[in-house]
Amino acid sequence: MRVRLSSAARFRIAALVLAVVALGLIALGARCMLPTMVSCSASTIFGGPALDVPYKSTRREVVALMLEMGEVKPGDKVIDLGTGDGRILIAAAKERGAKGLGVDLDPVLIRKARAAARKAGVADKVRFEAADLFETDLSSADVVTMYLLPEVNLRLRPQLFAQLKPGTRVVSHAFDMGDWKPEAKRRAGGATVYMWRIPARPGTPTQTPR
């Protein structure tokens, strides 16, 4: 038995459907505006990774200073944590002859970084992985670069001492490492850059060198 709806009923149903769609779009828009959402692709909007650090690009002059302070030279392996679009690692390979690994939780940014590396002609020197930096093996690094957050730097510090060999340079854009005093601190492009060197006798992984 077919039931014929009145024009008013059909109008109410259509209005309800439109209201649901509108609310859905508003919710998605709000999700896209969250500081931990770096892109609004399907992979990040629907069940995307929960990011520890919001994405913000590093200015070119800051990249140059980070590489200078990290004493990056040909043959060095650079591990870039929270690599974003890969610009720090790509510059290390293209301008200083380094090789390396960039890690980031966001798969969209990783795809952008890989494309940028191909465009820059350094795809054979660097690789980018969608991975958790706290689960990344850092032991092969000569230089570790990062642009994270103060609390993330502090969480990461024991891992640096546990995995990095003495003499490894650690370079951070904008944020320090608490009471671990940097070997150098400089500014470029309105930002502060810090550099530390893993000491020969760091003590236990959770200790701070004096």
C-alpha positions in Angstrom: 0.0 0.0 0.0 1.5 3.3 -1.1 1.0 6.4 1.0 1.0 9.7 -0.7 2.6 12.5 1.3 1.2 15.9 1.3 3.2 18.8 0.0 3.7 20.1 3.5 5.0 16.7 4.7 7.4 16.4 1.8 8.6 19.9 2.6 9.2 19.1 6.3 11.2 15.9 5.4 13.3 17.8 2.9 14.0 20.5 5.5 15.0 17.9 8.0 17.4 16.3 5.6 19.0 19.6 4.7 19.3 20.4 8.5 21.1 17.1 9.1 23.4 17.8 6.2 24.1 21.3 7.4 24.9 20.1 10.9 27.2 17.5 9.5 29.1 20.1 7.4 29.4 22.4 10.4 30.8 19.5 12.5 33.3 18.7 9.8 34.3 22.3 9.5 34.8 22.5 13.2 37.0 19.4 13.1 39.1 21.0 10.3 39.6 24.1 12.4 41.1 22.2 15.3 44.8 23.0 15.8 45.8 19.3 15.5 44.1 19.0 12.1 46.7 20.0 9.5 44.6 19.1 6.5 41.0 18.4 5.6 41.4 15.3 3.4 39.2 12.2 3.9 42.1 10.5 5.7 42.4 13.2 8.3 38.7 14.2 8.7 37.3 10.8 9.1 39.2 9.0 11.8 42.5 10.7 11.1 45.4 10.5 13.5 45.4 12.3 16.8 48.4 14.6 16.5 50.6 15.7 19.4 51.7 18.9 17.7 49.7 21.2 15.4 51.4 21.8 12.0 53.1 25.1 11.4 55.7 25.5 8.7 59.3 26.6 9.4 60.5 29.8 7.7 63.4 29.4 5.2 65.8 31.5 7.3 65.0 29.4 10.3 65.7 26.2 8.4 69.0 27.5 7.3 70.0 28.4 10.9 68.9 25.0 12.1 71.1 23.3 9.6 74.0 25.6 10.4 73.7 25.1 14.2 73.4 21.4 13.7 76.7 21.4 11.8 75.0 19.3 9.0 77.6 18.1 6.5 77.8 15.7 3.6 77.1 12.2 4.6 75.3 13.0 7.9 72.1 11.3 8.7 69.4 13.8 9.8 66.2 12.6 11.5 63.5 15.2 11.4 60.8 14.7 14.0 57.3 16.1 13.2 58.7 16.7 9.7 55.5 18.3 8.2 56.1 19.1 4.6 59.7 17.9 4.8 61.4 21.2 4.1 64.1 20.9 6.8 65.2 17.4 5.7 65.0 18.3 2.0 67.1 21.4 2.6 69.6 19.3 4.5 69.9 16.9 1.5 69.9 19.5 -1.3 72.0 22.2 0.3 74.4 20.2 2.6 74.6 16.7 1.0 73.0 15.0 4.0 70.6 12.0 4.0 67.9 11.2 6.4 64.4 10.3 7.6 61.4 12.5 8.3 58.6 11.2 10.5 55.1 12.6 11.0 51.8 11.2 12.1 49.9 12.9 9.3 49.8 10.8 6.1 48.7 13.8 4.0 51.8 15.8 5.0 54.0 12.7 4.4 52.7 12.5 0.8 53.4 16.2 0.3 56.9 15.7 1.7 57.6 12.8 -0.6 56.4 14.8 -3.6 58.5 17.8 -2.6 61.6 15.5 -2.3 61.0 14.2 -5.8 60.6 17.7 -7.1 63.8 18.8 -5.4 65.7 15.8 -6.8 66.6 14.3 -3.4 64.2 11.4 -3.2 67.1 9.1 -3.3 68.6 10.7 -0.2 65.6 11.1 2.1 62.6 9.1 3.0 59.4 10.1 4.8 57.3 7.8 7.0 53.9 8.2 8.7 55.0 7.2 12.2 55.0 8.0 15.9 58.2 9.9 16.8 58.2 8.1 20.2 58.3 4.8 18.4 61.0 5.8 16.0 64.6 4.4 16.3 66.9 7.4 16.5 70.1 5.6 17.1 71.5 6.1 13.5 71.2 9.9 13.6 74.1 12.3 13.4 71.6 15.2 13.8 68.0 15.3 15.1 65.9 18.3 14.2 62.4 19.2 15.6 59.7 21.8 15.8 57.4 20.3 18.4 56.0 21.7 21.7 57.6 22.2 25.1 55.8 19.2 26.7 56.7 17.0 23.7 60.3 18.0 23.9 60.4 17.0 27.6 58.7 13.7 26.9 61.2 13.1 24.1 64.3 13.9 26.1 64.8 10.5 27.8 64.5 8.8 24.4 67.3 11.1 23.0 69.7 10.1 25.8 68.7 6.5 25.6 69.2 6.1 21.8 71.6 8.8 20.5 75.3 8.3 20.4 77.6 10.9 22.1 78.2 13.9 20.0 74.9 13.8 18.2 73.5 17.3 17.7 69.9 18.0 18.6 68.3 21.2 17.2 65.0 22.5 18.2 63.0 25.4 16.6 61.3 27.6 19.2 61.3 25.4 22.3 63.9 24.3 24.8 64.5 21.2 26.8 63.7 22.4 30.3 66.8 22.4 32.6 69.0 20.8 29.9 71.0 23.9 29.0 71.6 24.3 25.2 75.2 24.6 23.9 74.0 27.3 21.5 71.0 29.6 21.2 70.4 31.9 18.3 67.6 33.8 16.5 66.5 34.1 12.9 63.2 35.2 11.3 61.8 36.1 14.7 62.3 32.6 16.1 64.7 31.1 18.5 66.8 28.0 17.7 68.4 25.8 20.3 71.2 23.3 19.9 72.4 20.6 22.2 75.1 17.9 21.9 74.6 14.5 23.5 77.4 14.2 26.1 79.8 11.4 26.4 78.4 10.3 29.8 74.8 11.2 30.0 74.0 9.0 32.9 70.8 7.1 32.9 68.3 7.8 30.1 66.1 9.9 32.4 68.9 12.0 33.9 69.7 15.5 32.8 73.4 16.3 32.3 75.0 18.9 34.5 
